[in-house]
Amino acid sequence: MITKINDASQHQPLRDLLRGLVTYNPASKGVGSAQNSLVDPALVTAGSLVIKGVHVATVAASSSFFALEDTTIPIGGAGTFVCCINAAGSGIGYAADVLTSAQVSTAGGTAAGAQAAAVIPAIPDTMCPVALYTTVAGSVSHVAGSSSFSLVTSAGGSHLFTQIAQLQTISANPA
């Protein structure tokens, strides 16, 4: 009979679960636009997370919550950000690959298509993913976190916020 966790399985996720080291988002968190002028994502409902086995209670934010990585989205292109929270309650939006106008067109020309085509970046194990934020630029380019994001809708672009629940791992190569 095997009684040691390290010997119980060759599968690392099971070992992490048994050790209490998992990062887990047990329920959907409302994530939406914090400021129409910037279109920065914010956590609009409170909830709980487990980050490396530690239970973390999150609070809703009425102002910008997720600092987006500096990213320029070209005219007609798209960018997806994985919105994550750490144990201190700070939010960061990690940038996925930026799609060109041709790639967005191939993906169906919508924010949902661009989001599905995005290659998600590696996420530090101190962060818990809670949402995806995708923006498709219209007739002007956009820089994440700048006032140019307020031009997305008026320039024929779009935004998409997608909640993520029960997500434990994001891989840059999910195959």
Contact map, one row per residue, 1 for C-alpha under 8 A:
1110000000000000000000000000000000000000000000000000000000000000000000000000000000000000000000000000000000000000000000000000000000000000000000000000000000000000000000000000000
1111001100000000000000000000000000000000000000000000000000000000000000000000000000000000000000000000000000000000000000000000000000000000000000000000000000000000000000000000000
1111101100000000000000000000000000000000000000000000000000000000000000000000000000000000000000000000000000000000000000000000000000000000000000000000000000000000000000000000000
0111111100000000000000000000000000000000000000000000000000000000000000000000000000000000000000000000000000000000000000000000000000000000000000000000000000000000000000000000000
0011111110000010011000000000000000000000000000000000000000000000000000000000000000000000000000000000000000000000000000000000000000000000000000000000000000000000000000000000000
0001111110000010000000000000000000000000000000000000000000000000000000000000000000000000000000000000000000000000000000000000000000000000000000000000000000000000000000000000000
0111111111000000000000000000000000000000000000000000000000000000000000000000000000000000000000000000000000000000000000000000000000000000000000000000000000000000000000000000000
0111111111000010000000000000000000000000000000000000000000000000000000000000000000000000000000000000000000000000000000000000000000000000000000000000000000000000000000000000000
0000111111110110000000000000000000000000000000000000000000000000000000000000000000000000000000000000000000000000000000000000000000000000000000000000000000000000000000000000000
0000001111110000000000000000000000000000000000000000000000000000000000000000000000000000000000000000000000000000000000000000000000000000000000000000000000000000000000000000000
0000000011111110000000000000000000000000000000000000000000000000000000000000000000000000000000000000000000000000000000000000000000000000000000000000000000000000000000000000000
0000000011111111000000000000000000000000000000000000000000000000000000000000000000000000000000000000000000000000000000000000000000000000000000000000000000000000000000000000000
0000000000111111100001000000000000000000000000000000000000000000000000000000000000000000000000000000000000000000000000000000000000000000000000000000000000000000000000000000000
0000000010111111110000000000000000000000000000000000000000000000000000000000000000000000000000000000000000000000000000000000000000000000000000000000000000000000000000000000000
0000110110111111111000000000000000000000000000000000000000000000000000000000000000000000000000000000000000000000000000000000000000000000000000000000000000000000000000000000000
0000000000011111111111000000000000000000000000000000000000000000000000000000000000000000000000000000000000000000000000000000000000000000000000000000000000000000000000000000000
0000000000001111111111000000000000000000000000000000000000000000000000000000000000000000000000000000000000000000000000000000000000000000000000000000000000000000000000000000000
0000100000000111111110000000000000000000000000000000000000000000000000000000000000000000000000000000000000000000000000000000000000000000000000000000000000000000000000000000000
0000100000000011111110000000000000000000000000000000000000000000000000000000000000000000000000000000000000000000000000000000000000000000000000000000000000000000000000000000000
0000000000000001111111000000000000000000000000000001100000000000000000000000000000000000000000000000000000000000000000000000000000000000000000000000000000000000000000000000000
0000000000000001111111100000000000000000000000000011110000000000000000000000000000000000000000000000000000000000000000000000000000000000000000000000000000000000000000000000000
0000000000001001100111110000000000000000000000000111100000000000000000000000000000000000000000000000000000000000000000000000000000000000000000000000000000000000000000010000000
0000000000000000000011111000000000000000000000001111100000000000000000000000000000000000000000000000000000000000000000000000101100000000000000000000000000000000000000010000000
0000000000000000000001111100000000000000000000001110000000000000000000000000000000000000000000000000000000000000000000000000000100000000000000000000000000000000000001110000000
0000000000000000000000111111000000000000000000011100000000000000000000000000000000000000000000000000000000000000000000000000000111000000000000000000000000000000000111110000000
0000000000000000000000011111000000000000000000011100000000000000000000000000000000000000000000000000000000000000000000000000000000000000000000000000000000000000000011000000000
0000000000000000000000001111100000000000000000110000000000000000000000000000000000000000000000000000000000000000000000000000000000000000000000000000000000000000000011000000000
0000000000000000000000001111110000000000000000000000000000000000000000000000000000000000000000000000000000000000000000000000000001000000000000000000000000000000001110000000000
0000000000000000000000000011111000000000001111100000000000000000000000000000000000000000000000000000000000000000000000000000000001100000000000000000000000000000001110000000000
0000000000000000000000000001111100000000001111000000000000000000000000000000000000000000000000000000000000000000000000000000000000000000000000000000000000000000001000000000000
0000000000000000000000000000111110000000111110000000000000000000000000000000000000000000000000000000000000000000000000000000000000100000000000000000000000000000111000000000000
0000000000000000000000000000011111000000111100000000000000000000000000000000000000000000000000000000000000000000000000000000000000000000000000000000000000000000100000000000000
0000000000000000000000000000001111110011110000000000000000000000000000000000000000000000000000000000000000000000000000000000000000000000000000000000000000000000000000000000000
0000000000000000000000000000000111110111110100000000000000001111100000000000000000000000000000000000000000000000000000000000000000000000000000000000000000000000000000000000000
0000000000000000000000000000000011111111100000000000000000000011000000000000000000000000000000000000000000000000000000000000000000000000000000000000000000000000000000000000000
0000000000000000000000000000000011111111000000000000000000000000000000000000000000000000000000000000000000000000000000000000000000000000000000000000010000000000000000000000000
0000000000000000000000000000000000111110000000000000000000000000000000000000000000000000000000000000000000000000000000000000000000000000000000000010110000000000000000000000000
0000000000000000000000000000000001111111000000000000000000000000000000000000000000000000000000000000000000000000000000000000000000000000000000001111110000000000000000000000000
0000000000000000000000000000000011111111100000000000000000000000000000000000000000000000000000000000000000000000000000000000000000000000000000001000110000000000000000000000000
0000000000000000000000000000000011110111110000000000000000000001111100000000000000000000000000000000000000000000000000000000000000000000000000001000000000000000000000000000000
0000000000000000000000000000001111100011111000000000000000000001110000000000000000100000000000000000000000000000000000000000000000001000000000000000000000000000000000000000000
0000000000000000000000000000001111000001111100000000000000011111110000000000000000000000000000000000000000000000000000000000000000000000000000000000000000000000000000000000000
0000000000000000000000000000111100000000111111000000000000111100110000000000000000000000000000000000000000000000000000000000000000000000000000000000000000000000000000000000000
0000000000000000000000000000111101000000011111000000000000011100000000000000000000000000000000000000000000000000000000000000000000000000000000000000000000000000000000000000000
0000000000000000000000000000111000000000001111100000000000111000000000000000000000000000000000000000000000000000000000000000000000000000000000000000000000000000000000000000000
0000000000000000000000000000110000000000001111110000000011110000000000000000000000000000000000000000000000000000000000000000000000000000000000000000000000000000000000000000000
0000000000000000000000000010100000000000000011111000000011100000000000000000000000000000000000000000000000000000000000000000000000000000000000000000000000000000000000000000000
0000000000000000000000001110000000000000000001111100001111000000000000000000000000000000000000000000000000000000000000000000000000000000000000000000000000000000000000000000000
0000000000000000000000111100000000000000000000111110001111000000000000000000000000000000000000000000000000000000000000000000000100000000000000000000000000000000000000000000000
0000000000000000000001111100000000000000000000011111111100000000000000000000000000000000000000000000000000000000000000000000000100000000000000000000000000000000000000000000000
0000000000000000000011110000000000000000000000001111111100000000000000000000000000000110000000000000000000000000000000000000111100000000000000000000000000000000000000000000000
0000000000000000000111100000000000000000000000000111110000000000000000000000000000000000000000000000000000000000000000000000110000000000000000000000000000000000000000000000000
0000000000000000000111100000000000000000000000000111111000000000000000000000000000000000000000000000000000000000000000000000000000000000000000000000000000000000000000000000000
0000000000000000000010000000000000000000000000000111111100000000000000000000000000000010000000000000000000000000000000000000000000000000000000000000000000000000000000000000000
0000000000000000000000000000000000000000000000011110111110000000000000000000000000000000000000000000000000000000000000000000000000000000000000000000000000000000000000000000000
0000000000000000000000000000000000000000000000011110011111000000000000000000000000000010100000000000000000000000000000000000000000000000000000000000000000000000000000000000000
0000000000000000000000000000000000000000000001111000001111100000000000000000000000000000000000000000000000000000000000000000000000000000000000000000000000000000000000000000000
0000000000000000000000000000000000000000000001111000000111110000000000000000000000000000100000000000000000000000000000000000000000000000000000000000000000000000000000000000000
0000000000000000000000000000000000000000001011100000000011111000000000000000000000000000100000000000000000000000000000000000000000000000000000000000000000000000000000000000000
0000000000000000000000000000000000000000011111000000000001111100000000000000000000000000000000000000000000000000000000000000000000000000000000000000000000000000000000000000000
0000000000000000000000000000000001000000011110000000000000111111100000000000000000000000000000000000000000000000000000000000000000000000000000000000000000000000000000000000000
0000000000000000000000000000000001000000011100000000000000011111000000000000000000000000000000000000000000000000000000000000000000000000000000000000000000000000000000000000000
0000000000000000000000000000000001100000010000000000000000001111100000000000000000000000000000000000000000000000000000000000000000000000000000000000000000000000000000000000000
0000000000000000000000000000000001100001110000000000000000001111111000000000000000000000000000000000000000000000000000000000000000000000000000000000000000000000000000000000000
0000000000000000000000000000000001000001111000000000000000001011111000000000000000000000011100000000000000000000000000000000000000000000000000000000000000000000000000000000000
0000000000000000000000000000000000000001111000000000000000000001111100000000000000110000011110000000000000000000000000000000000000000000000000000000000000000000000000000000000
0000000000000000000000000000000000000001000000000000000000000001111110000000000000000000001110000000000000000000000000000000000000000000000000001000000000000000000000000000000
0000000000000000000000000000000000000001000000000000000000000000011111100000000010000000000111100000000000000000000000000000000000000000000000011000000000000000000000000000000
0000000000000000000000000000000000000000000000000000000000000000001111100000000000000000000111100000000000000000000000000000000000000000000000010000000000000000000000000000000
0000000000000000000000000000000000000000000000000000000000000000000111110000000000000000000000000000000000000000000000000000000000000000000000111000000000000000000000000000000
0000000000000000000000000000000000000000000000000000000000000000000111111000001000000000000000100000000000000000000000000000000000000000000000110000000000000000000000000000000
0000000000000000000000000000000000000000000000000000000000000000000001111100000000000000000000000000000000000000000000000000000000000000000011110000000000000000000000000000000
0000000000000000000000000000000000000000000000000000000000000000000000111110111000000000000000000110000000000000000000000000000000000001100011110000000000000000000000000000000
0000000000000000000000000000000000000000000000000000000000000000000000011111110000000000000000000001100000000000000000000000000000000000100111000000000000000000000000000000000
0000000000000000000000000000000000000000000000000000000000000000000000001111100000000000000000000000100000000000000000000000000000000000111111000000000000000000000000000000000
0000000000000000000000000000000000000000000000000000000000000000000000000111110000000000000000000001100100000000000000000000000000000001111110000000000000001000000000000000000
0000000000000000000000000000000000000000000000000000000000000000000000001111111000000000000000000111111100000000000000000000000000000001110010000000000000000000000000000000000
0000000000000000000000000000000000000000000000000000000000000000000000001101111100000000000000000111100100000010010000000000000000000111100000000000000000000000000000000000000
0000000000000000000000000000000000000000000000000000000000000000000000101000111110000000000000111110000000000000011001000000000000000111000000000000000000000000000000000000000
0000000000000000000000000000000000000000000000000000000000000000000000000000011111000000000000111100000000000000011001000000000000011110000000000000000000000000000000000000000
0000000000000000000000000000000000000000000000000000000000000000000100000000001111100000000011110000000000000000000000000000000000011100000000000000000000000000000000000000000
0000000000000000000000000000000000000000000000000000000000000000000000000000000111110000000111110000000000000000000000010000000011111000000000000000000000000000000000000000000
0000000000000000000000000000000000000000100000000000000000000000010000000000000011111000001111000000000000000000000000000000000011111000000000000000000000000000000000000000000
0000000000000000000000000000000000000000000000000000000000000000010000000000000001111100001111000000000000000000000000000000001111100000000000000000000000000000000000000000000
0000000000000000000000000000000000000000000000000000000000000000000000000000000000111111111100000000000000000000000000000000001111000000000000000000000000000000000000000000000
0000000000000000000000000000000000000000000000000010000000000000000000000000000000011111111000000000000000000000000000000000011100000000000000000000000000000000000000000000000
0000000000000000000000000000000000000000000000000010010100000000000000000000000000001111110000000000000000000000000000000000011000000000000000000000000000000000000000000000000
0000000000000000000000000000000000000000000000000000000000000000000000000000000000001111110000000000000000000000000000000000000000000000000000000000000000000000000000000000000
0000000000000000000000000000000000000000000000000000000101100000000000000000000000001111111000000000000000000000000000000000000000000000000000000000000000000000000000000000000
0000000000000000000000000000000000000000000000000000000000000000110000000000000000001111111100000000000000000000000000000000000000000000000000000000000000000000000000000000000
0000000000000000000000000000000000000000000000000000000000000000111000000000000000111100111110000000000000000000000000000000000000000000000000000000000000000000000000000000000
0000000000000000000000000000000000000000000000000000000000000000111110000000000001111000011111000000000000000000000000000000000000000000000000000000000000000000000000000000000
0000000000000000000000000000000000000000000000000000000000000000011110000000000011110000001111100000000000000000000000000000000000000000000000000000000000000000000000000000000
0000000000000000000000000000000000000000000000000000000000000000000110000000000011110000000111110000000000000000000000001010000000000000000000000000000000000000000000000000000
0000000000000000000000000000000000000000000000000000000000000000000110100000001111000000000011111100000000000000000000011000000000000000000000000000000000000000000000000000000
0000000000000000000000000000000000000000000000000000000000000000000000000000001111000000000001111100000000000000000001111000000000000000000000000000000000000000000000000000000
0000000000000000000000000000000000000000000000000000000000000000000000000000001100000000000000111110000000000000000001111000000000000000000000000000000000000000000000000000000
0000000000000000000000000000000000000000000000000000000000000000000000001000111100000000000000111111000000000000000001000000000000000000000000000000000000000000000000000000000
0000000000000000000000000000000000000000000000000000000000000000000000001000111000000000000000001111111100000000010001000000000000000000000000000000000000000000000000000000000
0000000000000000000000000000000000000000000000000000000000000000000000000101110000000000000000000111111100000000000000000000000000000000000000000000000000000000000000000000000
0000000000000000000000000000000000000000000000000000000000000000000000000111110000000000000000000011111110000000000000000000000000000000000000000000000000000000000000000000000
0000000000000000000000000000000000000000000000000000000000000000000000000000100000000000000000000011111111000000000000000000000000000000000000000000000000000000000000000000000
0000000000000000000000000000000000000000000000000000000000000000000000000000100000000000000000000011111111100000010000000000000000000000000000000000000000000000000000000000000
0000000000000000000000000000000000000000000000000000000000000000000000000001110000000000000000000011111111111100110000000000000000000000000000000000000000000000000000000000000
0000000000000000000000000000000000000000000000000000000000000000000000000000000000000000000000000000111111111100000000000000000000000000000000000000000000000000000000000000000
0000000000000000000000000000000000000000000000000000000000000000000000000000000000000000000000000000011111111000000000000000000000000000000000000000000000000000000000000000000
0000000000000000000000000000000000000000000000000000000000000000000000000000000000000000000000000000001111111100110110000000000000000000000000000000000000000000000000000000000
0000000000000000000000000000000000000000000000000000000000000000000000000000000000000000000000000000000111111100110000000000000000000000000000000000000000000000000000000000000
0000000000000000000000000000000000000000000000000000000000000000000000000000000000000000000000000000000111111110110000000000000000000000000000000000000000000000000000000000000
0000000000000000000000000000000000000000000000000000000000000000000000000000000000000000000000000000000110111111110000000000000000000001000000000000000000000100000000000000000
0000000000000000000000000000000000000000000000000000000000000000000000000000010000000000000000000000000000001111111000000000000000000111000000000000000000000111000000000000000
0000000000000000000000000000000000000000000000000000000000000000000000000000000000000000000000000000000000000111111100000000000000000100000000000000000000000001000000000000000
0000000000000000000000000000000000000000000000000000000000000000000000000000000000000000000000000000000100111111111110000000000000000000000000000000000000000000000000000000000
0000000000000000000000000000000000000000000000000000000000000000000000000000011100000000000000000010001100111111111111000000000000000101000000000000000000000000000000000000000
0000000000000000000000000000000000000000000000000000000000000000000000000000001100000000000000000000000000000011111111000000000000000100000000000000000000000000000000000000000
0000000000000000000000000000000000000000000000000000000000000000000000000000000000000000000000000000000000100001111111000000000000000000000000000000000000000000000000000000000
0000000000000000000000000000000000000000000000000000000000000000000000000000000000000000000000000000000000100000111111100000000000000000000000000000000000000000000000000000000
0000000000000000000000000000000000000000000000000000000000000000000000000000001100000000000000011110000000000000011111110000000000000000000000000000000000000000000000000000000
0000000000000000000000000000000000000000000000000000000000000000000000000000000000000000000000011000000000000000000011111000000000000000000000000000000000000000000000000001100
0000000000000000000000000000000000000000000000000000000000000000000000000000000001000000000000111000000000000000000001111100000000000000000000000000000000000000000000000111000
0000000000000000000000000000000000000000000000000000000000000000000000000000000000000000000001111000000000000000000000111110000000000000000000000000000000000000000000000111000
0000000000000000000000000000000000000000000000000000000000000000000000000000000000000000000000000000000000000000000000011111000000000000000000000000000000000000000000000111000
0000000000000000000000000000000000000000000000000000000000000000000000000000000000000000000001000000000000000000000000001111101000000000000000000000000000000000000000000100000
0000000000000000000000000000000000000000000000000000000000000000000000000000000000000000000000000000000000000000000000000111111000000000000000000000000000000000000000000000000
0000000000000000000000100000000000000000000000000011000000000000000000000000000000000000000000000000000000000000000000000011111100000000000000000000000000000000000000000000000
0000000000000000000000000000000000000000000000000011000000000000000000000000000000000110000000000000000000000000000000000001111100000000000000000000000000000000000000000000000
0000000000000000000000100000000000000000000000000010000000000000000000000000000000011110000000000000000000000000000000000011111110000000000000000000000000000000000000000000000
0000000000000000000000111000000000000000000000001110000000000000000000000000000000011100000000000000000000000000000000000000111111000000000000000000000000000000000000010000000
0000000000000000000000001000000000000000000000000000000000000000000000000000000001111000000000000000000000000000000000000000001111100000000000000000000000000000000100100000000
0000000000000000000000001001100000000000000000000000000000000000000000000000000001111000000000000000000000000000000000000000000111110000000000000000000000000000001110100000000
0000000000000000000000000000101000000000000000000000000000000000000000000000000001110000000000000000000000000000000000000000000011111000000000000000000000000000111100000000000
0000000000000000000000000000000000000000000000000000000000000000000000000000000111100000000000000000000000000000000000000000000001111100000000000000000000000001111100000000000
0000000000000000000000000000000000000000100000000000000000000000000000000000000111100000000000000000000000000000000000000000000000111110000000000000000000000011110000000000000
0000000000000000000000000000000000000000000000000000000000000000000000000000011110000000000000000000000000000011011000000000000000011111000000000000000000000011100000000000000
0000000000000000000000000000000000000000000000000000000000000000000000000000011100000000000000000000000000000010000000000000000000001111100000000000000100001111000000000000000
0000000000000000000000000000000000000000000000000000000000000000000000001001111000000000000000000000000000000110010000000000000000000111110000000000000100001110000000000000000
0000000000000000000000000000000000000000000000000000000000000000000000001111110000000000000000000000000000000000000000000000000000000011111111000000000100111100000000000000000
0000000000000000000000000000000000000000000000000000000000000000000000000011100000000000000000000000000000000000000000000000000000000001111110000000000110111100000000000000000
0000000000000000000000000000000000000000000000000000000000000000000000000011000000000000000000000000000000000000000000000000000000000000111110000000000000111000000000000000000
0000000000000000000000000000000000000000000000000000000000000000000000000111000000000000000000000000000000000000000000000000000000000000111111000000001100100000000000000000000
0000000000000000000000000000000000000000000000000000000000000000000000011111100000000000000000000000000000000000000000000000000000000000111111100001000000000000000000000000000
0000000000000000000000000000000000000000000000000000000000000000000000011110000000000000000000000000000000000000000000000000000000000000100111110101101100000000000000000000000
0000000000000000000000000000000000000000000000000000000000000000000001111000000000000000000000000000000000000000000000000000000000000000000011111101100000000000000000000000000
0000000000000000000000000000000000000000000000000000000000000000000111111000000000000000000000000000000000000000000000000000000000000000000001111100100000000000000000000000000
0000000000000000000000000000000000000111000000000000000000000000001101000000000000000000000000000000000000000000000000000000000000000000000000111110100000000000000000000000000
0000000000000000000000000000000000000100000000000000000000000000000000000000000000000000000000000000000000000000000000000000000000000000000001111111100000000000000000000000000
0000000000000000000000000000000000001100000000000000000000000000000000000000000000000000000000000000000000000000000000000000000000000000000000001111111000000000000000000000000
0000000000000000000000000000000000000100000000000000000000000000000000000000000000000000000000000000000000000000000000000000000000000000000011100111111100000000000000000000000
0000000000000000000000000000000000001110000000000000000000000000000000000000000000000000000000000000000000000000000000000000000000000000000001111111111100000000000000000000000
0000000000000000000000000000000000011110000000000000000000000000000000000000000000000000000000000000000000000000000000000000000000000000000000000011111111000000000000000000000
0000000000000000000000000000000000000000000000000000000000000000000000000000000000000000000000000000000000000000000000000000000000000000000101000011111111100000000000000000000
0000000000000000000000000000000000000000000000000000000000000000000000000000000000000000000000000000000000000000000000000000000000000011110101000001111111111110000000000000000
0000000000000000000000000000000000000000000000000000000000000000000000000000000000000000000000000000000000000000000000000000000000000000010000000000011111111110000000000000000
0000000000000000000000000000000000000000000000000000000000000000000000000000000000000000000000000000000000000000000000000000000000000000000000000000011111111000000000000000000
0000000000000000000000000000000000000000000000000000000000000000000000000000000000000000000000000000000000000000000000000000000000000000111100000000001111111000000000000000000
0000000000000000000000000000000000000000000000000000000000000000000000000000000000000000000000000000000000000000000000000000000000000000111000000000000111111100000000000000000
0000000000000000000000000000000000000000000000000000000000000000000000000001000000000000000000000000000000000000000000000000000000000011111000000000000111111110000000000000000
0000000000000000000000000000000000000000000000000000000000000000000000000000000000000000000000000000000000000110000000000000000000000011110000000000000110011111000000000000000
0000000000000000000000000000000000000000000000000000000000000000000000000000000000000000000000000000000000000010000000000000000000001111000000000000000110001111100000000000000
0000000000000000000000000000000000000000000000000000000000000000000000000000000000000000000000000000000000000011000000000000000000011110000000000000000000000111110000000000000
0000000000000000000000000000001100000000000000000000000000000000000000000000000000000000000000000000000000000000000000000000000000111100000000000000000000000011111000000000000
0000000000000000000000000000001000000000000000000000000000000000000000000000000000000000000000000000000000000000000000000000000000111000000000000000000000000001111100000000000
0000000000000000000000000001111000000000000000000000000000000000000000000000000000000000000000000000000000000000000000000000000001110000000000000000000000000000111110000000000
0000000000000000000000001001100000000000000000000000000000000000000000000000000000000000000000000000000000000000000000000000000011110000000000000000000000000000011111100000000
0000000000000000000000001111100000000000000000000000000000000000000000000000000000000000000000000000000000000000000000000000000001000000000000000000000000000000001111100000000
0000000000000000000000011110000000000000000000000000000000000000000000000000000000000000000000000000000000000000000000000000000000000000000000000000000000000000000111110000000
0000000000000000000000011000000000000000000000000000000000000000000000000000000000000000000000000000000000000000000000000000000011000000000000000000000000000000000111111100000
0000000000000000000001111000000000000000000000000000000000000000000000000000000000000000000000000000000000000000000000000000000100000000000000000000000000000000000001111100000
0000000000000000000000000000000000000000000000000000000000000000000000000000000000000000000000000000000000000000000000000000000000000000000000000000000000000000000000111110000
0000000000000000000000000000000000000000000000000000000000000000000000000000000000000000000000000000000000000000000000011110000000000000000000000000000000000000000000111111010
0000000000000000000000000000000000000000000000000000000000000000000000000000000000000000000000000000000000000000000000011100000000000000000000000000000000000000000000001111110
0000000000000000000000000000000000000000000000000000000000000000000000000000000000000000000000000000000000000000000000111100000000000000000000000000000000000000000000000111110
0000000000000000000000000000000000000000000000000000000000000000000000000000000000000000000000000000000000000000000000100000000000000000000000000000000000000000000000000011111
0000000000000000000000000000000000000000000000000000000000000000000000000000000000000000000000000000000000000000000000000000000000000000000000000000000000000000000000000111111
0000000000000000000000000000000000000000000000000000000000000000000000000000000000000000000000000000000000000000000000000000000000000000000000000000000000000000000000000000111
